[in-house]
Amino acid sequence: MVSRVLIDGYKSIGRLEMELENFTLLSGVNSAGKSSVIQAVLYVLQMEKQYGRFPAGRNSDFGKFVDIRNNIKGNKEIQFELDIQEGGHRDSYHWCQYVCGRGTR
């Protein structure tokens, strides 16, 4: 179970850190970032899956860095963190992408 999510600089989200329970409801007005939270979680899980830690699933295309960063704040970095708790064991996963010169890294 995902127990904590940190999102920084992704789409409309400036910075968000939230603890999750067995049932967590995301609610808000249109364009508040509900889908972006779900996409961020799926993205980190997809990246980890590529290294054999998660079962095969559907891949998602999240677009180019310049399209998904928080343009309002002018972020030059996107950061995701997930804590996953399974059977008393807790793992943390971190993913970060940032602009480097003219490209992305």
C-alpha distances in whole Angstrom, upper triangle without the diagonal:
4,6,9,11,15,17,21,24,22,24,25,23,25,22,19,16,14,11,9,9,8,10,11,15,16,20,23,26,27,26,24,21,19,19,19,15,14,16,15,12,13,16,14,12,15,17,15,15,19,19,18,14,13,15,17,17,19,20,20,23,23,27,29,28,31,29,26,27,27,31,32,31,32,29,30,26,23,20,16,14,10,8,5,5,6,9,11,11,9,10,12,13,16,18,22,24,28,31,34,37,38,35,31,29
4,6,8,11,14,17,20,19,21,22,19,21,18,15,13,11,9,7,8,9,11,11,14,14,18,21,24,24,23,21,18,16,16,16,12,11,14,12,9,11,13,11,10,14,15,13,15,18,18,18,14,13,16,18,17,19,19,19,21,20,24,26,25,27,26,23,23,24,28,28,28,29,26,26,23,19,17,13,10,7,6,4,6,9,12,13,12,9,10,10,10,13,15,18,21,24,28,31,34,35,32,28,26
4,7,11,14,17,20,20,22,22,19,20,17,14,11,8,6,5,6,8,10,10,13,14,18,21,24,25,24,21,19,17,18,17,13,13,16,14,11,14,16,14,13,17,18,16,18,21,21,21,17,17,19,22,21,22,22,22,24,23,26,28,26,29,28,24,24,24,28,28,27,29,26,27,23,20,17,14,11,7,5,6,6,10,12,12,11,9,10,10,12,14,16,19,22,25,29,31,35,36,33,30,28
4,7,10,13,17,16,19,19,16,17,14,10,7,6,4,6,9,11,13,11,14,14,17,19,23,24,22,19,17,15,17,15,12,13,15,12,10,14,15,13,13,17,17,16,18,21,21,22,18,18,21,23,22,23,22,22,23,21,24,26,24,26,25,21,21,21,25,25,24,25,22,23,20,17,14,11,8,6,5,7,9,13,16,15,14,10,10,9,10,12,14,16,20,22,26,28,32,33,30,27,25
4,7,10,13,13,15,16,12,14,11,8,6,5,7,8,11,14,14,12,14,13,16,18,20,21,19,17,14,13,14,12,8,10,12,9,8,11,12,10,12,15,15,15,17,20,20,21,18,18,20,22,21,21,20,19,20,18,21,22,20,22,21,18,17,17,21,22,20,22,19,20,17,13,11,7,6,5,7,9,12,15,19,18,17,13,12,10,10,10,12,14,17,19,22,25,29,30,27,24,22
4,7,10,10,14,14,10,11,7,6,4,7,9,11,15,17,18,15,16,15,17,18,21,21,19,16,13,14,15,12,9,12,12,9,9,13,13,11,14,16,16,16,19,21,21,23,20,20,23,24,23,23,21,20,20,18,20,20,18,20,20,16,15,15,18,19,17,19,15,17,13,11,8,6,5,7,9,12,15,19,22,21,19,15,14,11,10,9,10,11,14,16,20,22,26,27,25,21,20
4,7,7,10,10,7,8,6,5,6,9,12,13,17,20,19,16,17,15,17,17,19,19,16,14,11,12,13,9,8,11,11,7,9,12,11,11,14,16,15,16,19,21,21,23,21,21,23,24,22,22,20,18,18,15,17,17,15,16,16,12,11,11,15,15,14,15,12,14,11,8,6,5,7,9,12,15,18,21,25,24,22,19,17,14,12,10,10,10,12,14,17,20,23,24,22,18,18
4,6,9,10,7,6,4,6,9,12,15,17,21,23,23,20,20,17,19,19,20,20,17,15,12,14,15,11,11,14,13,10,12,15,14,13,17,18,17,19,22,22,23,26,24,24,26,27,25,24,22,20,19,15,17,16,13,15,15,11,9,9,12,13,11,12,9,11,8,6,5,7,9,12,15,18,22,25,28,27,25,22,20,16,14,12,11,9,11,11,14,17,20,21,20,17,16
4,7,8,6,5,6,9,12,15,18,20,24,26,25,22,22,19,20,19,20,19,15,14,12,15,15,11,12,15,13,11,14,16,14,15,18,19,18,20,23,23,25,27,26,25,28,28,26,25,22,19,18,14,15,14,11,11,12,9,6,5,8,9,8,9,6,8,6,5,7,9,12,15,19,21,25,28,31,31,29,25,23,19,17,14,12,10,10,10,12,15,18,18,17,15,15
4,6,5,7,8,10,13,15,18,19,23,25,24,20,20,17,18,17,18,16,13,12,9,12,11,8,9,12,10,8,12,13,11,13,16,16,16,18,21,21,23,25,24,23,25,25,23,21,19,16,14,11,12,12,9,10,10,6,5,5,9,11,10,11,8,10,8,6,8,9,12,14,18,20,24,27,30,30,28,25,22,19,17,14,12,11,10,11,13,17,19,19,17,15,15
4,6,8,10,12,15,17,20,21,24,26,24,21,20,17,17,16,16,14,10,10,8,11,10,7,10,12,10,10,14,15,13,15,18,18,18,21,23,23,26,28,27,25,27,26,24,22,19,16,14,11,11,12,10,10,8,5,5,5,7,9,10,11,10,12,11,9,11,12,16,18,21,23,27,29,33,33,31,28,26,22,20,18,15,14,13,14,15,19,21,20,18,16,18
4,6,9,11,14,16,20,20,24,26,24,20,19,15,15,13,13,12,8,7,6,10,10,8,10,13,12,12,15,17,16,18,21,21,21,24,26,27,29,31,29,28,30,29,26,24,22,19,18,14,15,15,14,13,11,9,8,6,8,8,9,11,11,14,13,12,13,14,17,19,22,24,27,30,34,34,32,29,27,24,22,20,18,17,16,17,18,21,23,23,22,20,21
4,6,7,10,13,16,17,21,23,22,18,17,14,14,13,14,13,10,8,7,10,11,8,8,12,12,11,13,16,15,16,19,20,20,22,24,26,27,29,27,26,28,28,26,24,22,19,19,15,16,17,14,14,13,10,9,7,10,10,10,12,10,13,12,10,11,11,14,16,19,21,24,28,31,30,29,26,24,21,19,17,16,15,15,16,18,21,23,23,22,20,20
4,7,10,13,17,19,23,25,24,21,20,17,17,16,17,17,13,11,10,13,15,11,12,15,15,13,16,18,17,18,21,22,22,24,26,27,28,31,29,28,31,31,29,27,25,22,21,17,18,18,15,15,15,12,9,7,10,9,7,10,8,12,11,10,10,12,14,17,20,23,26,29,32,31,30,26,24,21,20,17,16,14,15,15,16,20,22,23,22,19,20
4,7,10,14,16,20,23,22,19,19,16,17,16,18,18,15,13,11,13,15,12,11,15,15,12,14,18,17,16,19,21,21,22,25,26,27,29,27,26,29,30,28,27,25,22,22,18,20,20,17,17,17,14,12,10,13,12,11,13,11,13,11,10,9,10,11,14,16,20,22,26,29,28,26,23,21,18,17,15,14,13,15,15,18,21,24,24,23,20,20
4,7,10,12,16,19,18,15,15,13,14,14,17,17,15,12,10,11,13,11,9,12,14,11,12,16,16,15,18,20,20,21,24,25,26,28,25,25,27,28,26,26,24,22,22,19,21,21,19,20,19,16,14,12,16,15,14,16,14,17,14,12,10,10,10,12,14,17,20,23,26,25,24,20,19,16,16,14,15,15,17,18,21,24,27,27,26,23,23
4,7,10,14,17,17,14,15,13,15,16,19,20,18,15,13,13,15,13,10,13,15,12,12,16,16,15,17,20,20,20,23,25,25,26,24,23,26,27,26,26,25,23,24,21,23,24,21,23,22,18,17,16,19,19,17,20,17,19,16,14,11,10,9,10,11,14,16,20,23,22,21,17,16,14,14,13,14,15,18,19,22,25,29,30,28,25,24
4,6,10,13,13,10,12,11,14,15,18,20,18,15,13,13,15,14,10,12,15,13,12,16,17,16,17,20,21,20,23,25,26,26,23,23,25,27,25,25,25,23,24,22,24,26,23,25,24,20,20,19,22,22,21,23,20,22,19,17,14,12,11,10,11,13,15,18,21,20,19,16,16,14,15,15,17,18,21,22,26,29,32,33,31,27,27
4,7,10,11,9,12,12,15,17,21,22,21,18,16,15,17,16,12,14,17,15,13,16,18,16,17,21,21,20,22,25,25,26,22,22,24,26,25,26,25,24,26,24,27,28,26,28,27,23,23,22,26,25,24,26,24,25,22,19,17,14,12,10,9,11,12,15,18,16,16,14,14,13,15,16,18,20,23,25,28,31,35,36,33,30,29
4,7,7,6,9,10,14,17,20,22,21,18,16,14,16,16,12,12,16,14,12,15,17,16,16,19,21,20,21,24,25,24,21,20,22,24,23,23,24,23,25,23,27,28,27,29,27,24,24,23,27,27,26,28,26,27,24,21,18,15,13,10,10,10,11,14,16,16,16,14,15,14,15,17,19,21,24,27,30,33,36,37,34,31,30
4,5,6,9,12,15,18,22,24,24,21,19,16,18,19,15,15,18,17,15,17,20,19,18,21,23,22,23,26,27,26,22,21,23,25,24,25,26,25,28,26,30,31,30,32,31,27,27,27,31,30,30,32,29,31,28,25,22,18,16,13,12,11,11,13,15,14,16,14,16,16,18,20,22,25,28,30,34,36,40,41,38,34,33
4,7,10,13,16,20,23,25,25,23,21,18,19,20,16,15,19,18,15,17,20,19,18,21,23,22,22,26,26,25,22,20,21,23,22,23,25,25,27,27,30,32,32,34,32,28,29,29,33,33,32,34,32,33,30,27,24,20,18,15,14,12,11,12,14,14,16,15,17,18,19,22,24,26,29,32,36,38,42,42,40,36,35
4,7,10,13,17,20,21,22,20,18,15,16,18,15,14,18,18,15,17,20,20,19,22,24,23,24,27,28,27,24,21,22,24,22,23,25,24,27,26,29,32,31,33,31,27,28,28,31,31,31,33,31,33,30,26,24,21,19,16,16,15,14,16,17,18,19,18,20,20,21,23,24,27,29,32,35,39,42,42,39,36,35
4,7,10,13,17,18,19,16,15,12,14,15,12,12,15,16,14,16,19,19,18,21,23,23,23,27,28,27,24,22,23,25,23,23,24,23,25,23,27,29,28,30,28,24,25,24,28,28,28,30,28,30,27,24,22,18,17,15,15,15,15,17,19,20,21,19,20,19,20,21,23,25,27,30,33,36,39,39,37,33,33
4,6,10,13,15,16,14,13,10,12,14,12,11,15,16,15,16,19,20,20,22,24,25,25,28,30,29,26,24,25,26,24,23,24,23,25,23,26,29,28,29,27,24,24,23,27,26,27,29,27,30,27,24,22,20,19,17,18,18,19,21,23,23,24,22,23,22,22,23,24,26,28,30,33,36,39,39,37,34,33
4,7,10,12,12,10,9,6,9,11,9,9,13,14,13,15,18,19,19,21,23,24,25,27,29,29,27,24,25,26,23,23,23,21,22,20,23,26,25,26,23,20,21,20,23,22,23,26,24,27,24,21,20,18,18,17,18,18,20,22,25,25,26,23,23,22,22,22,22,24,25,27,30,33,36,36,34,31,31
4,7,9,11,9,9,7,10,12,11,12,15,16,16,18,20,22,22,24,26,27,28,31,32,33,30,28,29,29,26,25,25,23,24,22,25,27,26,27,24,21,22,20,23,22,23,26,25,28,26,23,22,20,21,20,22,22,24,26,29,29,29,27,27,25,25,25,25,26,27,29,31,35,37,37,35,32,33
4,7,8,6,8,7,10,12,12,14,16,17,18,20,22,23,24,26,28,29,30,32,34,35,32,30,31,31,28,27,27,24,24,22,24,26,25,25,23,20,21,19,21,19,21,24,23,26,25,22,22,21,22,22,24,25,27,29,32,32,32,29,29,27,27,26,26,26,27,28,30,34,36,36,34,32,32
4,6,6,9,9,11,13,14,16,17,19,20,22,23,25,26,27,29,31,32,34,36,37,35,32,33,33,30,28,27,24,25,22,24,26,25,25,22,20,21,18,20,18,20,23,23,27,26,23,24,23,24,25,27,28,30,32,35,36,35,33,32,30,29,28,28,28,28,29,30,34,36,35,34,32,33
4,6,8,8,10,12,13,15,16,18,19,20,21,24,25,26,28,30,30,32,35,35,34,31,32,31,28,26,25,22,22,19,21,23,23,22,19,17,19,17,18,17,20,22,22,25,25,22,23,22,24,25,27,28,31,33,36,37,36,33,32,30,29,28,27,27,27,27,29,32,34,33,32,30,31
4,6,8,8,9,11,13,14,15,17,18,19,21,23,24,25,27,28,30,32,33,32,30,31,30,27,24,23,20,19,17,18,20,19,18,16,14,15,13,14,14,16,18,19,21,21,19,20,19,22,23,25,27,30,32,35,36,35,32,31,28,26,25,24,23,23,24,25,29,30,29,28,26,28
4,6,8,9,10,12,13,14,16,18,19,21,22,23,25,27,28,30,32,33,31,29,30,30,27,25,24,21,21,18,19,21,20,20,17,15,15,13,15,14,16,18,18,21,20,18,18,18,20,20,23,25,27,30,33,33,33,29,28,26,25,23,22,22,23,23,25,29,31,30,29,26,28
4,6,5,6,9,10,10,13,14,15,17,19,20,21,23,24,26,28,29,27,25,27,27,24,22,21,18,18,15,16,18,17,17,15,12,13,11,14,14,15,17,16,19,18,15,15,14,17,17,20,22,24,27,30,30,30,26,25,23,21,20,19,19,19,21,22,26,28,28,26,24,24
4,5,5,7,9,10,11,13,14,16,17,19,21,22,23,25,27,28,26,24,25,25,22,20,20,17,18,15,18,20,19,20,18,15,16,15,18,18,19,21,20,22,20,17,17,15,17,16,19,20,22,25,28,28,28,25,24,22,21,20,20,20,21,23,25,29,31,31,29,26,26
4,5,5,6,9,10,10,12,14,15,16,18,20,21,23,25,26,24,22,23,22,19,17,16,13,14,12,15,17,17,18,15,13,15,15,17,18,19,21,19,21,20,16,16,15,17,16,19,20,22,25,28,29,28,25,24,22,20,20,18,19,20,22,24,27,30,29,27,24,25
4,5,5,6,9,10,10,12,14,15,16,18,20,21,23,25,23,21,22,22,19,17,16,13,13,10,13,15,14,15,13,10,11,11,14,15,16,17,16,18,16,12,13,11,14,14,18,19,22,24,28,28,27,24,22,20,18,17,15,16,16,18,20,24,26,26,23,21,21
4,5,5,6,9,10,11,13,14,16,17,18,21,22,23,21,19,21,21,19,18,17,14,15,13,16,17,16,18,16,12,13,13,17,17,18,19,17,19,16,13,12,10,11,11,14,15,18,21,24,25,24,21,19,17,15,15,14,15,17,19,21,25,28,28,25,22,22
4,5,5,6,9,10,11,12,14,16,16,19,21,21,19,17,18,18,15,14,14,12,14,12,15,18,18,19,17,14,16,16,19,20,21,22,20,21,19,15,14,12,13,12,14,15,18,20,23,24,23,20,19,17,16,16,15,17,18,21,23,27,30,29,26,23,23
4,5,5,6,9,10,10,12,14,15,17,19,20,19,16,18,17,14,13,11,9,10,8,12,14,14,16,14,11,13,14,18,19,20,20,18,19,17,13,13,11,13,12,16,16,19,21,25,26,24,22,20,18,15,15,13,15,15,18,20,24,27,26,23,20,20
4,5,5,6,9,10,11,13,14,16,18,19,17,16,18,18,16,15,13,11,12,9,12,14,13,16,14,11,12,13,17,18,18,19,16,17,14,10,9,7,9,9,13,14,18,20,24,24,22,19,17,15,12,11,10,11,13,15,18,21,24,24,21,18,18
4,5,5,6,9,10,11,12,15,16,17,15,13,15,16,14,14,13,12,13,12,15,17,17,19,18,14,15,17,20,22,22,22,19,20,17,13,11,8,8,7,10,11,14,16,20,21,19,16,14,12,10,11,11,13,15,18,21,24,27,27,24,21,20
4,6,5,6,9,10,10,12,15,15,14,11,13,13,10,10,9,8,11,10,14,16,16,19,17,14,16,18,21,23,24,24,21,21,18,15,14,11,12,10,13,13,16,17,21,22,21,18,16,15,12,13,12,14,16,19,22,25,28,27,24,21,20
4,5,5,6,9,10,11,13,15,14,12,14,13,12,11,9,7,9,8,11,13,13,16,15,12,14,16,19,22,22,21,19,18,15,12,11,9,11,11,14,14,18,19,23,24,22,19,16,14,11,11,9,11,12,16,18,21,24,24,20,17,16
4,5,5,6,9,10,11,13,11,11,13,14,13,13,11,11,12,11,14,16,15,18,18,14,15,18,21,23,22,22,19,19,15,12,10,7,8,8,11,11,15,17,21,21,19,16,13,11,8,8,7,10,12,15,19,21,24,25,21,18,16
4,5,5,6,9,10,11,9,7,10,10,10,11,10,11,13,13,16,18,18,21,20,17,19,21,24,26,26,26,23,22,19,16,14,11,10,9,11,10,14,15,18,20,17,15,12,11,9,10,10,13,15,19,22,24,28,28,24,21,19
4,5,5,7,9,10,10,8,10,9,8,8,7,8,10,11,14,16,16,20,19,17,18,21,24,27,26,26,23,22,19,16,15,12,13,12,15,14,17,18,22,23,20,18,15,15,11,12,11,14,15,19,21,23,27,26,23,19,18
4,5,5,7,10,9,9,12,11,11,12,9,10,12,12,14,15,15,19,19,16,18,21,23,26,25,25,21,20,17,14,13,11,12,12,14,14,18,19,22,23,20,18,15,13,10,10,8,11,12,16,19,21,24,24,20,17,15
4,5,5,7,6,7,10,11,12,13,12,13,15,15,18,19,19,22,22,20,21,23,26,29,28,27,24,23,19,17,15,12,12,11,13,12,15,16,19,20,17,15,12,11,8,10,9,13,15,18,22,23,27,27,23,20,18
4,5,5,5,4,7,7,8,10,10,12,15,16,19,20,20,24,23,21,23,25,28,31,31,30,27,26,22,19,18,15,15,14,15,14,16,16,20,21,18,17,14,14,12,13,13,16,18,21,24,26,29,29,25,22,20
4,6,8,8,9,9,10,12,10,12,14,16,18,19,19,23,23,21,23,26,28,31,31,30,26,25,22,19,18,16,17,16,18,17,20,20,23,24,21,20,17,16,13,14,13,16,17,20,23,24,27,27,23,20,18
4,6,8,10,11,13,15,14,16,18,19,21,22,22,25,25,23,25,27,30,33,32,31,28,26,23,21,19,17,17,16,17,16,19,19,21,23,19,18,15,15,12,14,13,16,18,21,24,25,28,28,25,21,19
4,6,7,9,12,14,14,17,19,20,23,24,24,28,28,26,27,30,33,36,35,34,31,29,26,23,21,19,18,17,17,16,18,17,19,21,18,18,15,16,14,16,16,19,21,24,27,28,32,32,28,25,22
4,7,9,12,15,15,17,20,21,23,25,25,28,28,25,26,29,32,34,34,33,30,29,25,22,20,17,16,14,14,12,14,13,16,18,15,14,11,12,11,14,15,18,21,24,27,29,32,33,29,26,23
4,7,9,12,12,15,18,19,22,24,24,28,27,24,26,28,31,34,33,33,30,29,26,22,20,17,16,14,14,12,14,13,16,18,16,15,13,14,12,15,16,19,21,25,28,30,33,33,30,26,24
4,6,10,12,15,18,20,23,25,26,29,28,26,28,30,33,36,36,35,32,32,28,25,23,20,19,17,18,15,17,15,18,20,18,18,16,18,16,19,19,22,24,28,30,32,35,35,31,28,26
4,7,9,12,16,18,21,23,24,28,26,24,27,30,32,35,35,34,32,31,28,25,24,21,21,19,20,18,20,19,21,24,22,21,19,20,18,20,19,22,23,27,29,31,34,34,30,27,25
4,6,10,13,15,19,21,23,26,24,22,25,27,30,33,33,33,30,30,27,23,23,20,20,18,20,18,20,19,22,25,23,22,20,20,18,20,19,22,23,26,29,31,34,33,29,26,25
4,7,10,13,16,19,21,23,21,20,23,25,28,30,31,31,28,28,26,22,22,20,21,19,21,20,22,22,25,28,26,25,22,22,20,21,19,21,22,25,27,29,32,31,27,25,24
4,7,10,12,15,17,20,18,17,20,23,25,28,28,28,25,25,22,19,19,17,19,18,21,20,23,23,27,29,26,25,22,21,18,19,17,19,18,22,23,26,28,27,23,21,20
4,6,9,12,14,17,15,13,17,19,22,24,25,24,22,22,20,17,18,16,18,18,21,20,24,24,28,30,28,25,23,21,18,18,16,17,17,20,21,24,26,25,22,19,19
4,6,9,11,14,12,11,14,17,19,22,23,22,20,20,18,16,17,16,19,19,23,23,26,27,31,32,30,28,25,23,20,19,16,16,15,18,19,21,23,22,18,16,17
4,7,9,11,9,7,11,14,16,18,19,18,17,17,15,12,14,14,17,18,21,22,26,27,31,32,30,27,24,22,18,17,14,14,13,15,16,19,21,20,17,14,15
4,7,8,6,7,10,13,14,18,19,17,16,16,15,13,15,16,19,21,24,25,29,31,34,35,33,30,27,24,21,19,16,15,13,14,14,17,19,17,14,12,14
4,6,5,7,9,12,13,17,17,15,14,13,13,12,15,16,19,22,25,27,30,32,36,37,34,31,28,25,21,19,15,14,11,11,11,14,15,13,10,9,11
4,5,5,6,10,11,14,14,12,10,9,9,8,12,14,17,20,24,25,29,31,35,35,33,29,26,23,20,17,13,11,8,8,8,11,13,12,9,7,9
4,6,6,9,8,12,13,10,10,9,10,10,14,16,20,23,26,28,32,35,38,38,36,33,29,26,23,20,17,14,11,10,9,12,13,11,10,9,12
4,6,9,8,12,13,12,11,12,12,11,15,16,20,22,26,28,31,34,38,38,36,32,29,26,23,21,17,15,13,13,12,15,17,15,13,12,14
4,7,8,11,12,11,10,11,10,9,12,13,16,19,22,24,28,30,34,34,32,29,26,23,20,17,14,13,11,11,12,16,18,16,14,12,14
4,6,9,9,8,6,7,7,6,10,12,16,18,22,24,28,31,34,34,32,28,26,22,20,17,14,11,10,9,10,14,16,15,14,11,13
4,6,6,6,6,8,9,8,11,13,17,19,23,25,29,32,35,35,33,29,27,24,21,18,16,14,12,12,12,16,18,17,17,15,16
4,5,5,6,9,11,11,14,17,20,23,27,29,33,36,39,39,37,33,31,27,25,22,19,17,15,13,13,16,17,16,16,15,17
4,6,8,11,13,13,16,18,21,24,28,30,33,37,40,40,38,34,32,29,26,23,21,19,17,16,16,19,20,19,20,19,21
4,5,9,11,12,14,17,20,23,26,29,32,35,39,38,36,32,30,27,25,22,20,17,16,14,14,17,18,19,19,18,19
4,6,9,11,14,17,20,24,27,30,33,36,40,39,37,33,31,27,25,21,19,16,14,12,11,14,15,15,15,15,17
4,5,7,10,14,17,20,23,26,30,33,37,36,33,30,27,23,21,18,15,12,11,9,9,12,14,15,14,13,14
4,7,10,14,17,21,24,27,30,33,37,36,33,30,27,23,20,17,14,11,9,6,5,8,10,11,11,9,11
4,6,10,13,17,20,23,27,30,33,32,30,26,23,19,17,13,11,7,6,4,6,10,12,14,12,10,10
4,7,10,14,17,20,24,26,30,29,27,23,20,17,14,11,8,6,5,6,9,12,15,16,14,11,11
4,7,10,14,17,20,23,27,26,23,20,17,13,11,7,6,4,7,9,12,15,18,19,17,14,13
4,7,10,13,17,20,23,23,20,17,14,11,8,6,5,6,9,12,15,18,22,22,20,16,15
4,7,10,13,16,20,19,17,13,11,7,6,4,6,9,12,15,19,21,24,26,23,19,18
4,6,10,13,16,16,14,10,8,6,5,7,9,12,15,18,22,24,28,29,26,22,21
4,7,10,13,12,10,7,6,4,6,9,12,15,19,22,25,27,31,32,30,26,24
4,7,10,10,8,6,5,6,8,11,14,18,21,24,28,30,34,35,32,28,26
4,7,6,6,4,6,9,11,15,18,21,25,28,31,33,37,38,35,32,29
4,6,5,6,8,12,14,17,20,24,27,30,34,36,40,41,37,34,31
4,5,8,11,14,17,21,24,27,31,34,38,39,43,44,41,37,35
4,7,10,13,17,20,23,27,30,33,37,39,43,44,41,37,35
4,7,10,13,17,20,24,27,30,34,36,39,41,38,34,31
4,7,10,13,17,20,24,27,31,32,36,37,35,31,28
4,7,10,14,17,20,24,27,29,33,34,31,27,25
4,7,10,13,17,20,24,25,29,31,28,24,22
4,7,10,14,17,21,22,26,27,24,21,18
4,7,10,13,17,19,23,24,21,18,15
4,7,10,14,16,20,21,18,14,12
4,7,10,12,16,17,15,11,9
4,7,9,13,14,11,7,6
4,6,10,11,9,6,6
4,6,7,6,4,6
4,6,6,5,6
4,6,8,9
4,7,10
4,7
4
